[in-house]
Amino acid sequence: MSERLVPGQRVRHPQEPGWGVGQVQSVIGDRVTVNFEHAGKLLINAAVVRLELVKDDPAQDDQLGR
């Protein structure tokens, strides 16, 4: 994976849009644990799946008080 994922980043699984946005929980080598909105906590092999980073939405940040 060309982009380095770190805990706290928000991502999407490109082949599973129904899972919603997920938050990276941990990264150990190619093993990325992500907590998705609609699928729960899943272990993703980043050597097989290229997770898409979700850019921060300023409107959502305002709602969350950030």
mmJSON file of the N, C-alpha and C atoms, coordinates in Angstrom:
{"data_MODEL":{"atom_site":{
"group_PDB":["ATOM","ATOM","ATOM","ATOM","ATOM","ATOM","ATOM","ATOM","ATOM","ATOM","ATOM","ATOM","ATOM","ATOM","ATOM","ATOM","ATOM","ATOM","ATOM","ATOM","ATOM","ATOM","ATOM","ATOM","ATOM","ATOM","ATOM","ATOM","ATOM","ATOM","ATOM","ATOM","ATOM","ATOM","ATOM","ATOM","ATOM","ATOM","ATOM","ATOM","ATOM","ATOM","ATOM","ATOM","ATOM","ATOM","ATOM","ATOM","ATOM","ATOM","ATOM","ATOM","ATOM","ATOM","ATOM","ATOM","ATOM","ATOM","ATOM","ATOM","ATOM","ATOM","ATOM","ATOM","ATOM","ATOM","ATOM","ATOM","ATOM","ATOM","ATOM","ATOM","ATOM","ATOM","ATOM","ATOM","ATOM","ATOM","ATOM","ATOM","ATOM","ATOM","ATOM","ATOM","ATOM","ATOM","ATOM","ATOM","ATOM","ATOM","ATOM","ATOM","ATOM","ATOM","ATOM","ATOM","ATOM","ATOM","ATOM","ATOM","ATOM","ATOM","ATOM","ATOM","ATOM","ATOM","ATOM","ATOM","ATOM","ATOM","ATOM","ATOM","ATOM","ATOM","ATOM","ATOM","ATOM","ATOM","ATOM","ATOM","ATOM","ATOM","ATOM","ATOM","ATOM","ATOM","ATOM","ATOM","ATOM","ATOM","ATOM","ATOM","ATOM","ATOM","ATOM","ATOM","ATOM","ATOM","ATOM","ATOM","ATOM","ATOM","ATOM","ATOM","ATOM","ATOM","ATOM","ATOM","ATOM","ATOM","ATOM","ATOM","ATOM","ATOM","ATOM","ATOM","ATOM","ATOM","ATOM","ATOM","ATOM","ATOM","ATOM","ATOM","ATOM","ATOM","ATOM","ATOM","ATOM","ATOM","ATOM","ATOM","ATOM","ATOM","ATOM","ATOM","ATOM","ATOM","ATOM","ATOM","ATOM","ATOM","ATOM","ATOM","ATOM","ATOM","ATOM","ATOM","ATOM","ATOM","ATOM","ATOM","ATOM","ATOM","ATOM","ATOM","ATOM","ATOM"],
"id":[1,2,3,4,5,6,7,8,9,10,11,12,13,14,15,16,17,18,19,20,21,22,23,24,25,26,27,28,29,30,31,32,33,34,35,36,37,38,39,40,41,42,43,44,45,46,47,48,49,50,51,52,53,54,55,56,57,58,59,60,61,62,63,64,65,66,67,68,69,70,71,72,73,74,75,76,77,78,79,80,81,82,83,84,85,86,87,88,89,90,91,92,93,94,95,96,97,98,99,100,101,102,103,104,105,106,107,108,109,110,111,112,113,114,115,116,117,118,119,120,121,122,123,124,125,126,127,128,129,130,131,132,133,134,135,136,137,138,139,140,141,142,143,144,145,146,147,148,149,150,151,152,153,154,155,156,157,158,159,160,161,162,163,164,165,166,167,168,169,170,171,172,173,174,175,176,177,178,179,180,181,182,183,184,185,186,187,188,189,190,191,192,193,194,195,196,197,198],
"type_symbol":["N","C","C","N","C","C","N","C","C","N","C","C","N","C","C","N","C","C","N","C","C","N","C","C","N","C","C","N","C","C","N","C","C","N","C","C","N","C","C","N","C","C","N","C","C","N","C","C","N","C","C","N","C","C","N","C","C","N","C","C","N","C","C","N","C","C","N","C","C","N","C","C","N","C","C","N","C","C","N","C","C","N","C","C","N","C","C","N","C","C","N","C","C","N","C","C","N","C","C","N","C","C","N","C","C","N","C","C","N","C","C","N","C","C","N","C","C","N","C","C","N","C","C","N","C","C","N","C","C","N","C","C","N","C","C","N","C","C","N","C","C","N","C","C","N","C","C","N","C","C","N","C","C","N","C","C","N","C","C","N","C","C","N","C","C","N","C","C","N","C","C","N","C","C","N","C","C","N","C","C","N","C","C","N","C","C","N","C","C","N","C","C","N","C","C","N","C","C"],
"label_atom_id":["N","CA","C","N","CA","C","N","CA","C","N","CA","C","N","CA","C","N","CA","C","N","CA","C","N","CA","C","N","CA","C","N","CA","C","N","CA","C","N","CA","C","N","CA","C","N","CA","C","N","CA","C","N","CA","C","N","CA","C","N","CA","C","N","CA","C","N","CA","C","N","CA","C","N","CA","C","N","CA","C","N","CA","C","N","CA","C","N","CA","C","N","CA","C","N","CA","C","N","CA","C","N","CA","C","N","CA","C","N","CA","C","N","CA","C","N","CA","C","N","CA","C","N","CA","C","N","CA","C","N","CA","C","N","CA","C","N","CA","C","N","CA","C","N","CA","C","N","CA","C","N","CA","C","N","CA","C","N","CA","C","N","CA","C","N","CA","C","N","CA","C","N","CA","C","N","CA","C","N","CA","C","N","CA","C","N","CA","C","N","CA","C","N","CA","C","N","CA","C","N","CA","C","N","CA","C","N","CA","C","N","CA","C","N","CA","C","N","CA","C","N","CA","C","N","CA","C","N","CA","C"],
"label_alt_id":[null,null,null,null,null,null,null,null,null,null,null,null,null,null,null,null,null,null,null,null,null,null,null,null,null,null,null,null,null,null,null,null,null,null,null,null,null,null,null,null,null,null,null,null,null,null,null,null,null,null,null,null,null,null,null,null,null,null,null,null,null,null,null,null,null,null,null,null,null,null,null,null,null,null,null,null,null,null,null,null,null,null,null,null,null,null,null,null,null,null,null,null,null,null,null,null,null,null,null,null,null,null,null,null,null,null,null,null,null,null,null,null,null,null,null,null,null,null,null,null,null,null,null,null,null,null,null,null,null,null,null,null,null,null,null,null,null,null,null,null,null,null,null,null,null,null,null,null,null,null,null,null,null,null,null,null,null,null,null,null,null,null,null,null,null,null,null,null,null,null,null,null,null,null,null,null,null,null,null,null,null,null,null,null,null,null,null,null,null,null,null,null,null,null,null,null,null,null],
"label_comp_id":["MET","MET","MET","SER","SER","SER","GLU","GLU","GLU","ARG","ARG","ARG","LEU","LEU","LEU","VAL","VAL","VAL","PRO","PRO","PRO","GLY","GLY","GLY","GLN","GLN","GLN","ARG","ARG","ARG","VAL","VAL","VAL","ARG","ARG","ARG","HIS","HIS","HIS","PRO","PRO","PRO","GLN","GLN","GLN","GLU","GLU","GLU","PRO","PRO","PRO","GLY","GLY","GLY","TRP","TRP","TRP","GLY","GLY","GLY","VAL","VAL","VAL","GLY","GLY","GLY","GLN","GLN","GLN","VAL","VAL","VAL","GLN","GLN","GLN","SER","SER","SER","VAL","VAL","VAL","ILE","ILE","ILE","GLY","GLY","GLY","ASP","ASP","ASP","ARG","ARG","ARG","VAL","VAL","VAL","THR","THR","THR","VAL","VAL","VAL","ASN","ASN","ASN","PHE","PHE","PHE","GLU","GLU","GLU","HIS","HIS","HIS","ALA","ALA","ALA","GLY","GLY","GLY","LYS","LYS","LYS","LEU","LEU","LEU","LEU","LEU","LEU","ILE","ILE","ILE","ASN","ASN","ASN","ALA","ALA","ALA","ALA","ALA","ALA","VAL","VAL","VAL","VAL","VAL","VAL","ARG","ARG","ARG","LEU","LEU","LEU","GLU","GLU","GLU","LEU","LEU","LEU","VAL","VAL","VAL","LYS","LYS","LYS","ASP","ASP","ASP","ASP","ASP","ASP","PRO","PRO","PRO","ALA","ALA","ALA","GLN","GLN","GLN","ASP","ASP","ASP","ASP","ASP","ASP","GLN","GLN","GLN","LEU","LEU","LEU","GLY","GLY","GLY","ARG","ARG","ARG"],
"label_asym_id":["A","A","A","A","A","A","A","A","A","A","A","A","A","A","A","A","A","A","A","A","A","A","A","A","A","A","A","A","A","A","A","A","A","A","A","A","A","A","A","A","A","A","A","A","A","A","A","A","A","A","A","A","A","A","A","A","A","A","A","A","A","A","A","A","A","A","A","A","A","A","A","A","A","A","A","A","A","A","A","A","A","A","A","A","A","A","A","A","A","A","A","A","A","A","A","A","A","A","A","A","A","A","A","A","A","A","A","A","A","A","A","A","A","A","A","A","A","A","A","A","A","A","A","A","A","A","A","A","A","A","A","A","A","A","A","A","A","A","A","A","A","A","A","A","A","A","A","A","A","A","A","A","A","A","A","A","A","A","A","A","A","A","A","A","A","A","A","A","A","A","A","A","A","A","A","A","A","A","A","A","A","A","A","A","A","A","A","A","A","A","A","A","A","A","A","A","A","A"],
"label_entity_id":["1","1","1","1","1","1","1","1","1","1","1","1","1","1","1","1","1","1","1","1","1","1","1","1","1","1","1","1","1","1","1","1","1","1","1","1","1","1","1","1","1","1","1","1","1","1","1","1","1","1","1","1","1","1","1","1","1","1","1","1","1","1","1","1","1","1","1","1","1","1","1","1","1","1","1","1","1","1","1","1","1","1","1","1","1","1","1","1","1","1","1","1","1","1","1","1","1","1","1","1","1","1","1","1","1","1","1","1","1","1","1","1","1","1","1","1","1","1","1","1","1","1","1","1","1","1","1","1","1","1","1","1","1","1","1","1","1","1","1","1","1","1","1","1","1","1","1","1","1","1","1","1","1","1","1","1","1","1","1","1","1","1","1","1","1","1","1","1","1","1","1","1","1","1","1","1","1","1","1","1","1","1","1","1","1","1","1","1","1","1","1","1","1","1","1","1","1","1"],
"label_seq_id":[1,1,1,2,2,2,3,3,3,4,4,4,5,5,5,6,6,6,7,7,7,8,8,8,9,9,9,10,10,10,11,11,11,12,12,12,13,13,13,14,14,14,15,15,15,16,16,16,17,17,17,18,18,18,19,19,19,20,20,20,21,21,21,22,22,22,23,23,23,24,24,24,25,25,25,26,26,26,27,27,27,28,28,28,29,29,29,30,30,30,31,31,31,32,32,32,33,33,33,34,34,34,35,35,35,36,36,36,37,37,37,38,38,38,39,39,39,40,40,40,41,41,41,42,42,42,43,43,43,44,44,44,45,45,45,46,46,46,47,47,47,48,48,48,49,49,49,50,50,50,51,51,51,52,52,52,53,53,53,54,54,54,55,55,55,56,56,56,57,57,57,58,58,58,59,59,59,60,60,60,61,61,61,62,62,62,63,63,63,64,64,64,65,65,65,66,66,66],
"pdbx_PDB_ins_code":[null,null,null,null,null,null,null,null,null,null,null,null,null,null,null,null,null,null,null,null,null,null,null,null,null,null,null,null,null,null,null,null,null,null,null,null,null,null,null,null,null,null,null,null,null,null,null,null,null,null,null,null,null,null,null,null,null,null,null,null,null,null,null,null,null,null,null,null,null,null,null,null,null,null,null,null,null,null,null,null,null,null,null,null,null,null,null,null,null,null,null,null,null,null,null,null,null,null,null,null,null,null,null,null,null,null,null,null,null,null,null,null,null,null,null,null,null,null,null,null,null,null,null,null,null,null,null,null,null,null,null,null,null,null,null,null,null,null,null,null,null,null,null,null,null,null,null,null,null,null,null,null,null,null,null,null,null,null,null,null,null,null,null,null,null,null,null,null,null,null,null,null,null,null,null,null,null,null,null,null,null,null,null,null,null,null,null,null,null,null,null,null,null,null,null,null,null,null],
"Cartn_x":[0.863,0.0,0.89,0.639,1.52,1.286,0.053,-0.228,-0.131,0.494,0.672,-0.553,-1.24,-2.406,-1.965,-2.659,-2.375,-3.699,-3.668,-4.903,-5.551,-6.875,-7.653,-8.093,-7.392,-7.8,-9.129,-9.884,-11.17,-10.995,-11.568,-11.379,-12.68,-12.688,-13.768,-13.136,-13.904,-13.491,-14.084,-13.257,-13.778,-14.757,-14.666,-15.586,-16.791,-16.835,-17.93,-18.496,-19.127,-19.636,-20.696,-21.405,-22.428,-21.874,-20.589,-19.976,-19.875,-19.945,-19.843,-18.401,-18.266,-16.941,-16.428,-15.146,-14.524,-13.389,-13.07,-11.939,-10.864,-9.645,-8.525,-8.253,-8.214,-7.954,-6.493,-5.913,-4.505,-3.953,-2.625,-1.935,-0.684,-0.619,0.558,0.948,1.977,2.368,1.24,0.797,-0.309,-1.662,-1.67,-2.927,-3.477,-4.644,-5.27,-6.619,-6.788,-8.07,-8.864,-10.085,-10.931,-12.302,-12.828,-14.175,-15.108,-15.894,-16.801,-18.165,-18.815,-20.137,-21.162,-21.22,-22.294,-21.82,-20.533,-20.01,-19.224,-18.982,-18.238,-16.74,-16.034,-14.577,-14.129,-13.312,-12.84,-11.339,-10.709,-9.288,-9.146,-8.437,-8.261,-6.804,-6.58,-5.235,-4.936,-4.118,-3.833,-2.991,-2.412,-1.691,-2.676,-3.922,-4.952,-5.962,-6.329,-7.353,-6.717,-6.928,-6.426,-7.569,-7.522,-8.557,-8.446,-9.598,-9.635,-9.751,-8.856,-8.936,-10.151,-10.836,-11.992,-11.528,-11.677,-11.303,-12.277,-11.776,-12.637,-13.687,-14.904,-16.033,-16.212,-15.948,-16.068,-17.453,-18.507,-19.862,-20.012,-19.453,-19.531,-18.696,-17.52,-16.692,-17.44,-18.205,-18.984,-20.02,-20.667,-21.69,-21.081,-19.817,-19.146,-18.402,-18.44,-17.788,-16.286,-15.774,-14.328,-13.93],
"Cartn_y":[-1.19,0.0,1.228,2.142,3.3,4.328,4.455,5.418,4.722,5.374,4.806,5.136,4.107,4.309,4.376,5.199,5.317,5.295,4.824,4.815,6.196,6.18,7.42,7.884,7.466,7.883,7.246,7.958,7.452,6.929,5.748,5.071,4.446,4.061,3.274,2.066,0.97,-0.222,-0.063,-0.018,0.276,-0.758,-2.009,-3.028,-3.242,-2.547,-2.732,-1.383,-0.627,0.7,0.64,-0.462,-0.594,-0.649,-0.886,-0.912,0.486,1.512,2.892,3.287,4.382,4.899,4.119,3.834,3.145,3.96,3.688,4.349,3.306,3.61,2.703,2.601,1.362,1.105,0.771,-0.053,-0.429,-0.85,-0.739,-1.141,-1.911,-3.183,-4.008,-4.642,-4.099,-4.553,-4.275,-5.318,-5.175,-5.425,-5.736,-6.031,-4.744,-4.337,-3.091,-3.428,-3.08,-3.273,-1.987,-2.116,-0.959,-1.198,-0.192,-0.254,0.503,-0.27,0.322,0.617,1.68,2.105,0.978,0.242,-0.733,-2.181,-2.405,-3.774,-4.144,-3.157,-3.438,-3.497,-4.119,-4.17,-5.337,-5.017,-6.024,-5.898,-7.027,-7.058,-7.07,-6.092,-5.939,-6.201,-6.977,-7.209,-6.118,-5.147,-4.004,-4.383,-5.582,-6.05,-6.469,-6.736,-7.184,-6.078,-5.309,-4.262,-2.905,-1.991,-0.621,0.222,0.473,1.287,2.725,3.363,4.751,5.686,6.663,7.658,8.544,8.877,9.768,11.137,12.108,13.482,14.013,14.813,15.388,16.282,16.169,16.968,18.098,19.365,20.48,20.579,20.243,20.295,19.286,18.103,17.082,17.505,18.105,18.572,19.607,20.501,21.499,20.831,19.788,19.074,18.371,17.938,17.228,18.167,19.467,20.461,20.503,20.116,20.146,21.399],
"Cartn_z":[0.0,0.0,0.0,-0.91,-1.038,0.055,0.515,1.576,2.925,3.855,5.185,6.033,6.48,7.34,8.794,9.554,10.985,11.747,12.985,13.781,13.828,13.734,13.768,12.398,11.349,10.006,9.641,8.811,8.333,6.92,6.662,5.372,4.894,3.621,3.02,2.351,2.299,1.551,0.153,-0.895,-2.243,-2.791,-2.361,-2.859,-1.947,-0.82,0.149,0.606,-0.306,0.079,1.18,1.294,2.327,3.737,3.875,5.205,5.789,4.94,5.407,5.691,6.396,6.747,7.948,7.918,9.038,9.613,10.864,11.509,11.769,11.322,11.534,13.035,13.535,14.949,15.197,14.3,14.441,13.096,12.972,11.758,12.179,11.75,12.009,10.681,10.065,8.728,7.758,7.047,6.093,6.739,8.029,8.729,9.349,8.876,9.326,9.95,11.214,11.881,11.747,11.203,10.945,11.57,12.236,12.802,11.852,11.06,10.075,10.69,10.18,10.674,10.65,9.54,9.359,9.314,9.56,9.509,10.762,11.628,12.852,12.604,13.544,13.507,12.634,11.612,10.665,10.454,10.189,9.868,8.35,7.817,6.376,6.024,4.968,4.462,3.435,3.817,2.953,1.739,1.728,0.547,-0.543,-0.147,-1.086,-1.385,-0.356,-0.483,-0.23,-1.159,-0.979,-0.407,0.879,1.521,1.033,0.879,0.404,1.59,1.666,2.726,2.514,3.597,3.555,4.016,3.15,3.509,4.54,5.463,6.494,5.869,6.374,5.93,6.936,6.546,7.496,8.132,7.4,7.949,9.085,8.897,9.941,11.133,10.889,11.985,12.831,12.167,12.904,13.787,13.269,14.046,15.247,15.1,16.184,17.119,16.801,17.656,17.493,16.323,16.093,15.365],
"occupancy":[1.0,1.0,1.0,1.0,1.0,1.0,1.0,1.0,1.0,1.0,1.0,1.0,1.0,1.0,1.0,1.0,1.0,1.0,1.0,1.0,1.0,1.0,1.0,1.0,1.0,1.0,1.0,1.0,1.0,1.0,1.0,1.0,1.0,1.0,1.0,1.0,1.0,1.0,1.0,1.0,1.0,1.0,1.0,1.0,1.0,1.0,1.0,1.0,1.0,1.0,1.0,1.0,1.0,1.0,1.0,1.0,1.0,1.0,1.0,1.0,1.0,1.0,1.0,1.0,1.0,1.0,1.0,1.0,1.0,1.0,1.0,1.0,1.0,1.0,1.0,1.0,1.0,1.0,1.0,1.0,1.0,1.0,1.0,1.0,1.0,1.0,1.0,1.0,1.0,1.0,1.0,1.0,1.0,1.0,1.0,1.0,1.0,1.0,1.0,1.0,1.0,1.0,1.0,1.0,1.0,1.0,1.0,1.0,1.0,1.0,1.0,1.0,1.0,1.0,1.0,1.0,1.0,1.0,1.0,1.0,1.0,1.0,1.0,1.0,1.0,1.0,1.0,1.0,1.0,1.0,1.0,1.0,1.0,1.0,1.0,1.0,1.0,1.0,1.0,1.0,1.0,1.0,1.0,1.0,1.0,1.0,1.0,1.0,1.0,1.0,1.0,1.0,1.0,1.0,1.0,1.0,1.0,1.0,1.0,1.0,1.0,1.0,1.0,1.0,1.0,1.0,1.0,1.0,1.0,1.0,1.0,1.0,1.0,1.0,1.0,1.0,1.0,1.0,1.0,1.0,1.0,1.0,1.0,1.0,1.0,1.0,1.0,1.0,1.0,1.0,1.0,1.0,1.0,1.0,1.0,1.0,1.0,1.0],
"B_iso_or_equiv":[0.0,0.0,0.0,0.0,0.0,0.0,0.0,0.0,0.0,0.0,0.0,0.0,0.0,0.0,0.0,0.0,0.0,0.0,0.0,0.0,0.0,0.0,0.0,0.0,0.0,0.0,0.0,0.0,0.0,0.0,0.0,0.0,0.0,0.0,0.0,0.0,0.0,0.0,0.0,0.0,0.0,0.0,0.0,0.0,0.0,0.0,0.0,0.0,0.0,0.0,0.0,0.0,0.0,0.0,0.0,0.0,0.0,0.0,0.0,0.0,0.0,0.0,0.0,0.0,0.0,0.0,0.0,0.0,0.0,0.0,0.0,0.0,0.0,0.0,0.0,0.0,0.0,0.0,0.0,0.0,0.0,0.0,0.0,0.0,0.0,0.0,0.0,0.0,0.0,0.0,0.0,0.0,0.0,0.0,0.0,0.0,0.0,0.0,0.0,0.0,0.0,0.0,0.0,0.0,0.0,0.0,0.0,0.0,0.0,0.0,0.0,0.0,0.0,0.0,0.0,0.0,0.0,0.0,0.0,0.0,0.0,0.0,0.0,0.0,0.0,0.0,0.0,0.0,0.0,0.0,0.0,0.0,0.0,0.0,0.0,0.0,0.0,0.0,0.0,0.0,0.0,0.0,0.0,0.0,0.0,0.0,0.0,0.0,0.0,0.0,0.0,0.0,0.0,0.0,0.0,0.0,0.0,0.0,0.0,0.0,0.0,0.0,0.0,0.0,0.0,0.0,0.0,0.0,0.0,0.0,0.0,0.0,0.0,0.0,0.0,0.0,0.0,0.0,0.0,0.0,0.0,0.0,0.0,0.0,0.0,0.0,0.0,0.0,0.0,0.0,0.0,0.0,0.0,0.0,0.0,0.0,0.0,0.0],
"pdbx_formal_charge":[null,null,null,null,null,null,null,null,null,null,null,null,null,null,null,null,null,null,null,null,null,null,null,null,null,null,null,null,null,null,null,null,null,null,null,null,null,null,null,null,null,null,null,null,null,null,null,null,null,null,null,null,null,null,null,null,null,null,null,null,null,null,null,null,null,null,null,null,null,null,null,null,null,null,null,null,null,null,null,null,null,null,null,null,null,null,null,null,null,null,null,null,null,null,null,null,null,null,null,null,null,null,null,null,null,null,null,null,null,null,null,null,null,null,null,null,null,null,null,null,null,null,null,null,null,null,null,null,null,null,null,null,null,null,null,null,null,null,null,null,null,null,null,null,null,null,null,null,null,null,null,null,null,null,null,null,null,null,null,null,null,null,null,null,null,null,null,null,null,null,null,null,null,null,null,null,null,null,null,null,null,null,null,null,null,null,null,null,null,null,null,null,null,null,null,null,null,null],
"auth_seq_id":[1,1,1,2,2,2,3,3,3,4,4,4,5,5,5,6,6,6,7,7,7,8,8,8,9,9,9,10,10,10,11,11,11,12,12,12,13,13,13,14,14,14,15,15,15,16,16,16,17,17,17,18,18,18,19,19,19,20,20,20,21,21,21,22,22,22,23,23,23,24,24,24,25,25,25,26,26,26,27,27,27,28,28,28,29,29,29,30,30,30,31,31,31,32,32,32,33,33,33,34,34,34,35,35,35,36,36,36,37,37,37,38,38,38,39,39,39,40,40,40,41,41,41,42,42,42,43,43,43,44,44,44,45,45,45,46,46,46,47,47,47,48,48,48,49,49,49,50,50,50,51,51,51,52,52,52,53,53,53,54,54,54,55,55,55,56,56,56,57,57,57,58,58,58,59,59,59,60,60,60,61,61,61,62,62,62,63,63,63,64,64,64,65,65,65,66,66,66],
"auth_comp_id":["MET","MET","MET","SER","SER","SER","GLU","GLU","GLU","ARG","ARG","ARG","LEU","LEU","LEU","VAL","VAL","VAL","PRO","PRO","PRO","GLY","GLY","GLY","GLN","GLN","GLN","ARG","ARG","ARG","VAL","VAL","VAL","ARG","ARG","ARG","HIS","HIS","HIS","PRO","PRO","PRO","GLN","GLN","GLN","GLU","GLU","GLU","PRO","PRO","PRO","GLY","GLY","GLY","TRP","TRP","TRP","GLY","GLY","GLY","VAL","VAL","VAL","GLY","GLY","GLY","GLN","GLN","GLN","VAL","VAL","VAL","GLN","GLN","GLN","SER","SER","SER","VAL","VAL","VAL","ILE","ILE","ILE","GLY","GLY","GLY","ASP","ASP","ASP","ARG","ARG","ARG","VAL","VAL","VAL","THR","THR","THR","VAL","VAL","VAL","ASN","ASN","ASN","PHE","PHE","PHE","GLU","GLU","GLU","HIS","HIS","HIS","ALA","ALA","ALA","GLY","GLY","GLY","LYS","LYS","LYS","LEU","LEU","LEU","LEU","LEU","LEU","ILE","ILE","ILE","ASN","ASN","ASN","ALA","ALA","ALA","ALA","ALA","ALA","VAL","VAL","VAL","VAL","VAL","VAL","ARG","ARG","ARG","LEU","LEU","LEU","GLU","GLU","GLU","LEU","LEU","LEU","VAL","VAL","VAL","LYS","LYS","LYS","ASP","ASP","ASP","ASP","ASP","ASP","PRO","PRO","PRO","ALA","ALA","ALA","GLN","GLN","GLN","ASP","ASP","ASP","ASP","ASP","ASP","GLN","GLN","GLN","LEU","LEU","LEU","GLY","GLY","GLY","ARG","ARG","ARG"],
"auth_asym_id":["A","A","A","A","A","A","A","A","A","A","A","A","A","A","A","A","A","A","A","A","A","A","A","A","A","A","A","A","A","A","A","A","A","A","A","A","A","A","A","A","A","A","A","A","A","A","A","A","A","A","A","A","A","A","A","A","A","A","A","A","A","A","A","A","A","A","A","A","A","A","A","A","A","A","A","A","A","A","A","A","A","A","A","A","A","A","A","A","A","A","A","A","A","A","A","A","A","A","A","A","A","A","A","A","A","A","A","A","A","A","A","A","A","A","A","A","A","A","A","A","A","A","A","A","A","A","A","A","A","A","A","A","A","A","A","A","A","A","A","A","A","A","A","A","A","A","A","A","A","A","A","A","A","A","A","A","A","A","A","A","A","A","A","A","A","A","A","A","A","A","A","A","A","A","A","A","A","A","A","A","A","A","A","A","A","A","A","A","A","A","A","A","A","A","A","A","A","A"],
"auth_atom_id":["N","CA","C","N","CA","C","N","CA","C","N","CA","C","N","CA","C","N","CA","C","N","CA","C","N","CA","C","N","CA","C","N","CA","C","N","CA","C","N","CA","C","N","CA","C","N","CA","C","N","CA","C","N","CA","C","N","CA","C","N","CA","C","N","CA","C","N","CA","C","N","CA","C","N","CA","C","N","CA","C","N","CA","C","N","CA","C","N","CA","C","N","CA","C","N","CA","C","N","CA","C","N","CA","C","N","CA","C","N","CA","C","N","CA","C","N","CA","C","N","CA","C","N","CA","C","N","CA","C","N","CA","C","N","CA","C","N","CA","C","N","CA","C","N","CA","C","N","CA","C","N","CA","C","N","CA","C","N","CA","C","N","CA","C","N","CA","C","N","CA","C","N","CA","C","N","CA","C","N","CA","C","N","CA","C","N","CA","C","N","CA","C","N","CA","C","N","CA","C","N","CA","C","N","CA","C","N","CA","C","N","CA","C","N","CA","C","N","CA","C","N","CA","C","N","CA","C","N","CA","C"],
"pdbx_PDB_model_num":[1,1,1,1,1,1,1,1,1,1,1,1,1,1,1,1,1,1,1,1,1,1,1,1,1,1,1,1,1,1,1,1,1,1,1,1,1,1,1,1,1,1,1,1,1,1,1,1,1,1,1,1,1,1,1,1,1,1,1,1,1,1,1,1,1,1,1,1,1,1,1,1,1,1,1,1,1,1,1,1,1,1,1,1,1,1,1,1,1,1,1,1,1,1,1,1,1,1,1,1,1,1,1,1,1,1,1,1,1,1,1,1,1,1,1,1,1,1,1,1,1,1,1,1,1,1,1,1,1,1,1,1,1,1,1,1,1,1,1,1,1,1,1,1,1,1,1,1,1,1,1,1,1,1,1,1,1,1,1,1,1,1,1,1,1,1,1,1,1,1,1,1,1,1,1,1,1,1,1,1,1,1,1,1,1,1,1,1,1,1,1,1,1,1,1,1,1,1]
}}}
